[in-house]
């Protein structure tokens, strides 16, 4: 029988969790209950792991948390402890999926535990915050965030429906069987943006024909972080980093930054890493009204991609800084790394005659990489735009060569 781990603050949400537990049991699944509430537990159903275990795993005695009455500190400790305990229970094979619910504090604790679990393990969080920005709670994991609609305060005609559906969701997820692939092929992670789609699609088709499976990630900040996490866990064999635009947002303060660790994991794990300055010509903002005033007043070049997305052309100085950063990332790599540079534009908009065409700015990146990269790291130049067939063909050749050296 599939088993669902039920985690949450059973001290304050005991009746709500009792109802959710009953619905899971009614769906034919067993339950493993974990209490993250510091003020007690519940007598409404058996609890398998109590809060003192989580507090201890979080590095703080439960009695001290109760005495301190510091809610922020308690959430931090119980989140850390839940992460440790839930991962240990999973490694022991104690459950098949996990569900929890809460407001801001409960959601933080529940999702901290969920983020420790591998991609593919069913995870459902019913939350009062699910209609807002859930990125801090989801991170790089496949957590299903379900809006609670009402606050999680008693069982009423709305919460009864929501929690019943949530129970049905997690039970259906743990019962579903992922069909095996006919042949598991080596994995290559690739980064893509709308302005590099033609290139990445061509690479993907060629690599599929060569016996590889290509996982494509949209370079929107989250996509880059997920790519890095898979590389860190060695779940891919190589990284075809065609689209590194998230660094433009990191440098310029755009909305799609993947953080300063972007480009680090492949090298840290010794994976073959082909680095291309795809879409480094653009930084992303929301609607034009959201672009920082210091950029608008400076006469920068903008392009309204959609009413909700504004692209800003990067400058030579910004590209120089990125070239230095990219070289530092490559220099720290423990595995094979190669730069592939498109001399006729790093995006569709940067093609000859395009709105963002600025060869001086592009060259500033190229020159900085050449100046700062250590001897022995190949820098390959192609007299083509990034989306030209010749560039995609060269990218495929290089990543296959790099893979052949690591077999």
Protein Blocks (a to p, Z undefined) as FASTA:
>chain_A
ZZddddddfklmmmmmmmmmmmmmmnopacddddfbfkbccfkbccfbdfklmmmmnopa
fklmmmnopaklmmmmmmmmmmmmmmmmmmnopafbdcddddfklmmmmmmmmmmpcehi
acddddfklmmcfklmnmmaccdcddekiacedjafklmmmmmmmmmmmmmmmmpccddd
fbdcddddddddfklmmmmmmmmmmmmmnopacdddddehjmmmmmmmmmmnopafbdcd
fblmlmmmmmnopakbgbjkgoklmmmnopacdddfehklbccdddfklpcfklmmnopa
cddfblkbccddddfklmmmmmmmmmmmmmmpcbdcdddddfkbjbfklgghiaklcfkl
mmmmmmmmmmmpcghiacddddddfklmklmmmmmmmmmmmmmmmZZ
